[in-house]
Amino acid sequence: MTSKQRAYLKGLAMNLDPIFRVGKSSISPELCEGLREALEARELIKIAVLNNCEDDPKELAQLISERTGSETVQVIGKRIILYKESKTKKTIELPRA
């Protein structure tokens, strides 16, 4: 992903609300499956890491992106933004490299 594409996705994500929250139990297989489904439906999602989660948000973002096959767009504080192109419902058109 180029910096231009990443900047475009950051702009789109500014208005998104977190649809998943990672808490004390950290990452579970059920959470990853829910994230995969959400990424297929929306392509761009925001995740909130709660204060009771002991894990580092950057490490969580890397782990989640590996397990879901997505790309980490940005990690700011305790917010993670992920992108994965949908196979069936492509709605976001990325700028060319």
Secondary structure, DSSP 8 states (H G I E B T S, - for coil): --HHHHHHHHHHHTT----EEE-TT---HHHHHHHHHHHHHHSEEEEEE-TT--S-HHHHHHHHHHHHT-EEEEEETTEEEEE---SS---------
